[in-house]
């Protein structure tokens, strides 16, 4: 017989997530994600109809979603206009008190893709999304 080793309340609630960028809390955050995109090369050999793949490289990608409260894009846009490529350190955390533990990962050498200068629609609160890539990470806390 298989025994379940968690209770329903242990499922992690994203409401308890938070993000820091360069050590500063981003309180207006409504969501975040980070992961790897894989670059693979197809492999096909004689006498085999099924293709395989070979992992060639990985690329880190991140996204932070939030409500528009401040012009957080301003320093990024200004540096882009000067031909500079700003980099940051981003830490994402999940700390649900009912979970089996806290999760935290720090992303290093984070760059920004296509920051929006202005985006709005009548009758709706303004959302803002930042995304980019990273090179290097560290798991600070994780749940096994």
C-alpha positions as CSV (number, residue, x, y, z in Angstrom):
1,X,0.0,0.0,0.0
2,X,1.3,3.5,-0.9
3,X,1.1,6.0,1.9
4,X,0.7,9.7,1.2
5,X,3.4,11.7,3.0
6,X,1.7,15.1,3.0
7,X,-1.5,16.7,4.1
8,X,-3.8,18.9,1.9
9,X,-2.7,22.1,3.7
10,X,0.9,21.4,2.7
11,X,0.2,22.3,-0.9
12,X,2.1,25.6,-1.4
13,X,0.0,28.8,-1.8
14,X,1.7,31.3,-4.2
15,X,0.3,34.2,-2.1
16,X,3.2,33.7,0.3
17,X,5.8,34.3,-2.5
18,X,8.0,37.4,-2.6
19,X,10.8,38.8,-4.7
20,X,13.9,40.9,-4.1
21,X,15.9,42.6,-6.8
22,X,19.4,43.6,-5.7
23,X,18.3,43.1,-2.1
24,X,15.2,45.4,-2.4
25,X,11.8,43.9,-1.7
26,X,9.4,44.3,-4.6
27,X,6.1,44.5,-2.6
28,X,3.9,45.1,-5.7
29,X,4.7,41.6,-7.0
30,X,1.8,39.4,-8.0
31,X,3.8,36.5,-9.4
32,X,7.2,35.2,-10.5
33,X,8.8,32.4,-12.4
34,X,12.3,31.2,-13.3
35,X,13.4,28.2,-15.3
36,X,15.7,26.8,-17.9
37,X,15.1,26.6,-21.6
38,X,17.0,23.7,-23.2
39,X,18.8,23.9,-26.5
40,X,18.9,20.4,-28.1
41,X,20.2,18.9,-31.3
42,X,18.2,16.1,-32.9
43,X,20.0,12.8,-33.4
44,X,19.1,10.2,-35.9
45,X,21.1,7.0,-36.5
46,X,20.9,4.5,-39.3
47,X,18.6,1.6,-38.6
48,X,16.6,3.7,-36.0
49,X,13.3,5.3,-36.8
50,X,13.0,7.2,-33.5
51,X,15.0,10.3,-33.1
52,X,16.9,11.1,-30.0
53,X,18.4,14.4,-28.8
54,X,21.6,15.7,-27.3
55,X,21.5,18.5,-24.7
56,X,23.8,21.3,-26.1
57,X,23.1,24.2,-23.8
58,X,20.7,25.7,-21.3
59,X,19.4,29.3,-21.0
60,X,18.0,30.7,-17.8
61,X,14.8,32.7,-18.1
62,X,12.8,34.7,-15.4
63,X,9.6,36.7,-15.2
64,X,8.3,39.0,-12.5
65,X,4.7,40.2,-12.7
66,X,3.2,42.9,-10.6
67,X,0.9,46.0,-10.3
68,X,2.2,49.3,-11.6
69,X,3.0,51.5,-8.6
70,X,6.5,52.9,-9.4
71,X,8.5,53.5,-12.6
72,X,10.9,50.6,-11.9
73,X,11.7,50.5,-15.6
74,X,13.2,54.0,-15.6
75,X,16.8,53.1,-14.6
76,X,16.8,50.2,-17.0
77,X,15.6,52.3,-19.9
78,X,18.1,55.0,-19.1
79,X,21.0,52.5,-19.1
80,X,19.8,51.0,-22.4
81,X,19.7,54.5,-23.9
82,X,23.4,54.9,-22.9
83,X,24.3,51.6,-24.6
84,X,24.7,49.8,-21.2
85,X,23.3,46.3,-20.3
86,X,22.3,46.5,-16.6
87,X,22.5,43.3,-14.5
88,X,20.9,42.4,-11.3
89,X,20.6,39.7,-8.7
90,X,17.0,38.4,-8.2
91,X,15.8,36.2,-5.3
92,X,12.5,34.5,-5.4
93,X,10.9,33.0,-2.3
94,X,7.9,30.9,-1.3
95,X,7.2,30.9,2.5
96,X,3.8,29.4,3.0
97,X,3.4,28.7,6.8
98,X,1.5,25.4,6.0
99,X,4.1,24.1,3.6
100,X,6.7,21.4,4.5
101,X,9.4,24.1,4.2
102,X,10.4,27.3,2.5
103,X,11.7,27.6,-1.0
104,X,14.2,30.2,-2.2
105,X,16.4,30.6,-5.2
106,X,18.8,33.4,-6.1
107,X,19.4,34.1,-9.8
108,X,22.7,35.8,-10.7
109,X,23.8,38.0,-13.6
110,X,20.2,38.7,-14.5
111,X,19.5,40.8,-17.6
112,X,16.3,42.5,-18.8
113,X,14.4,42.0,-22.0
114,X,12.1,44.6,-23.6
115,X,10.9,46.7,-20.6
116,X,7.7,48.5,-21.2
117,X,7.7,52.3,-20.8
118,X,4.0,52.8,-20.6
119,X,1.0,50.4,-20.9
120,X,-2.6,51.0,-19.7
121,X,-6.2,50.4,-20.4
122,X,-9.3,52.4,-19.2
123,X,-11.2,50.7,-16.3
124,X,-8.4,48.4,-15.3
125,X,-5.5,48.5,-12.9
126,X,-2.2,48.7,-14.6
127,X,-0.1,45.5,-14.6
128,X,3.6,45.5,-15.2
129,X,5.9,42.6,-16.2
130,X,9.6,42.3,-16.4
131,X,11.4,39.4,-18.0
132,X,14.9,38.4,-18.9
133,X,17.6,35.8,-18.6
134,X,20.2,34.8,-16.0
135,X,23.5,33.0,-15.8
136,X,24.0,31.2,-12.5
137,X,21.7,30.3,-9.6
138,X,21.8,29.1,-6.0
139,X,19.1,27.2,-4.1
140,X,18.9,28.9,-0.7
141,X,16.1,26.7,0.6
142,X,14.2,23.8,-0.9
143,X,11.7,21.2,0.1
144,X,12.5,17.6,-0.5
